[in-house]
Amino acid sequence: MNRSNALVRVMLLMLLTTMGGATPSALANQTLERGDFTATYRILVEQRAKAVVPVRYVITLTAGGQEQRNEDRTQGVLVSADGLVLVPARAISLDLSALGRAPPGAGAEARSSGFRVRLPGSDEWRDADLVTRDSELGLAWLRVREASGLPFIDFNEVAEPVPGRRFYTLLRTSDEWGAVPVVRPGMVLGETRVPRRTLLVDGMPGLAFDAAGLPMGFVDIDLAAMSRAQGRGLGLDLADLVMHMLPARRVAAATRLAETLPVTRLDAPAGE
């Protein structure tokens, strides 16, 4: 029980320490190097921030035949007026053995349930249900119950990510910091076709926009790749410690499909 909890804590600590530019001073230097983005900040906060919502859920850690339940949270993005919410697939389920942090076949995994979303301008946490999860794309969708008329991100017009282009990830802080929107700059560093076509980026996880506020792609962490890189000795070759971006046009296509699917009501509200 304690081992599984400690395992997740170690993984999260590794994640924070390997995300390039994660220290406040380094982030400040990156911002200065990339220039003034006051206008972009204003566009994103005024026109897009209401669609970024906090999501809470209960995560059940299973290891060695034992279970432990804890509450966790992630960033969600409203992608329809009737409450469809885009979240990273890793917030729904995670195979810990695939990260190399548990013996193969040990049954070490994390699964989430009891999803709740706090909508813009409200202090109420609303129940949400899982719609679908696409492990290949690294995306999942929830649907807030009995929701309508919500602000959302429209994928009808998107920006194309190419190596060398800057992007801006829009996030929302926790209640401890006032639940305010923050904008984190990033850059598309390169592109690979091994093992599949992927844009390699430096930035923060979440939905990324261009300077005009158009969706550019969804940035996320390849936890398995990061885990493999940690086991390659002390050569300090950090070239593989990057994030990846799924282009917005692919996010849009998957979201259109998710809109047509029924919810999967297998989870109970948190606290039950």
N, C-alpha and C positions, 0 to 999 in steps of 0.2 A: 504494500500500500504506500508506505513512505518512499520506497524506491521509485515507484512510478511518478509520484509527485515531484521528487527531486530531479528525475529524468527530464520532465517537461521544463522545470526551472532552468536546468543547465542548457537545454536546447534554446530557450528564449534568450538567455544571456549570451550564448554564442552568436545568435542571430543579431542581437544589438551591437555586438562588438565587431562583427564582420561586415556590417552595412557601411560601405565606404562613405566618409564624410558625415558620420553620425554624431560627432562631438559638436557642441555649440560653436566653438571657435572655427572649426573647419566649415561648418554650414555658413557662418558669417562671411568667411573668405570666399566661398563659392558664390554667394550672392553678389559680393562686390565685383568678382571677376566677370560675372555674367551680365553686369550692368543693371540699370534702374528698370524695374518692372512695375512701377507704380500704376500705370494705366491698366496693365494686365490684372494686377491685384484688384483694382476697382471693378473691372468687368466681371471677374470670377466671383467676387464676393457679392456684388449687387445682383447679378443675373443667374448665377449657378449655385450659390451656397445653400439656398433653401432646399435643394434636392439632396444634399448630403446629410444623412441621418445616422445616429448611433443605433447599433443593434446589440441587444443583449441575448444571451442564451446560456443554457446549462450544458456544460461539457462533461461527459462521462469517460473517465480514463479507465481502461481495462488492461491489466497486465498480470500474468501469472494466475489467472482465474479470479482475481480480485477487482473490485470496482471502487472508484472514488468520483464523486460529483462535485463540481465547482462551477461558479458563475464566471463567465468570460464576456468579452465584448469585441466588436469589430466595427469597421466603417462600412456603411451601406449607401447606395445611391438609388434614389427613386428614378425609375425608367418608364413609368406610365402614370397617368392621372388616377388610375384606380388601385394604386398601391403595390405595383410590382417593384421589388427591391433587388438590386444587383449586389452580390457579396462575393468574396473570394471563396472558392470551393474548399479550401483548407479549413474554413470556419465551420463546415458541415461535418466533415470526417477527415481523419488523418491516420495513415498507417505508420505507426512509430517504427516498426521493424524496417520499413523502406528507407528510413533515415540513418540506418546503421546504429541506432541507439538501443536496440533490443535484439535478442537472438531470433533468427528466422524461425517462423512457426510458433513463436511464443504467444501469439495472439495479442500483442501489444497494439492498442489502437485508441483513438479518441473520437467519440461521436457526440454530436450536439443535438439538443432538443429544446423545447420551451422557448422558442424565439419570440422576442418582443422588440418593437421598433418605436422610437419616439419621433413623432411627426413634427414638422416645422411649426413653431409658435405654440407648442403644447408641452405641458409638463407630464402628460399621461403617457404611459408605456402601453402600446397596443399589441395584442397578440398577432402573430404572423405564422404562416404555415409554409413549409418547404414545397416548392413547385417542382424543381428539378436541379440536378447537379451534373455538370459536364467536366469530368476529371481531366479529359484531354485538353480542354481550353483553360481549365483552372477557374471556372466560373460557376456560380450557383445563383438561384433566384428564389426569393421568398415573396409571399403576397400578404399584405396587411389585411386583416379582416374588416369588411364593411367600410372600405375607404373609397373616396371619390373626390374629384376636383383638386388633386394635389399638384404642386409644382414638380416638374420632372425634366430629366435630360432627354432632349430630342436628338435622335441619331439620323435624322433625314439629311443633314449636312454635316460632314465630318472632315477632319484634316488628315492628310496622309503622313505617317511617320517615316522619315528617311534618316540614315546615318548623318550625324552632324546637326540635326535639328533640335532645338530646345523645346521643352514642354513644361507644364506646370500642373502639379498634383494638388487637388483641392481636398482638404481634410477638415475634420472638426475635433477640437480638443475635448477632453473629458469635462465633467461638471466641476471638477476640482479647479480647472482653468477657465471656467465660465462657458464651456460649450461653444466657443467662438470658432469661426472659420480661419484656417491658416492656409497659405499658399506656399508650396515647396517646389523650387525650380529643379529641373533635371535635364538630361541630354541623352539623345540616342547615340550610343557609342559605336555601334557596328551591327552586323547582321551575320548570322550563321545558318547553314543548312544541315548541320549535324547536331543531334540526330534528326531534327526537323527544322524547318525554316523558323527562325526566331530572331526578333530584334533585341539586341543586348543594350541595356540602358543603365544609367546611373541616376538614381532618384529615389522617390518614396512610393510604396505600394498604394494603389487606388486608381480611380479614373483620372486620366491625364488629358489636359487641354492644350491647344496652341495659344498664342498670345492674344488672339481675337475671341477666345472662349469656345472654339469648336472642339468637340471631343476628338482626341487623337488616338487613344488606346487605353488599355487596362494594364497597369504595371503590377507585377507581383513577384514573389520570391520563389525560386526553385529550391525548396528545402533539401530535397534529395541530392541535388548537385552540390549545394553548399556543404552538406555532410560528407560527400565523397572528397571534396577539396580539403576538408579538415584532416583527412587521413593520409595525406600524401607527404608526410614528413615535415621537416623544418626548412624547406627551401624558400618559403615565403613567396611563392609564385602566386600573386593575387589576381592574375588576369581572368580567372574563371569566376571570381567573386563579384558577379554582376547580377542584376535583375533582368527580367524579360518583359517585353511589351507585346500584347495582343492588339493588332490594329483595330481601330474603332469600327471599321466596316465589318469585321468578323464578329465583334461584340454585338453590333446591330443585328446581324443575321441571326445569331443565336438568341438574342432577346426577342425578336419577332416570333421565333418558334416557341419560346417559353411562355409568351403571352397567350398562346392557344391551349396550353396544358392545364389540367385540373391540379388542385393542390393535393399534397400527400399529408393527410391529417393523422400522422402517427405520433405526434409529440403533444405533450400536455403543457399548459402554461407553467412558467418557471415557478418553483416553490411548491408544486404539487408532488 
